[in-house]
């Protein structure tokens, strides 16, 4: 069983609605895209392992949930300034992994805080 966290720990997370506005290929990266995310008052670069699950066309203009105050990390020489939230499942019978990005269920302003 996972460890419980207190509400004050949850409040430290800054989760925001973002919109993927640009998708770039990363040289010699089979799984990674470089994404430019509009967060309303700013734009951020994120590196995400989504190539085997989403085409560039499927990602363009998609609203997503972004973990914005995650410590930046360099991947393939690109500083990733956050993380997209996704649900991941694994089908043992077919030996297949499935990834689906979390999204708002309706129209909401880019940059809106998740609480």
Helices and strands as residue ranges (DSSP letters): H 7-10, E 15-25, E 33-38, E 43-48, H 56-59, E 63-67, E 73-75, E 78-80, E 83-84, E 86-91, E 96-101
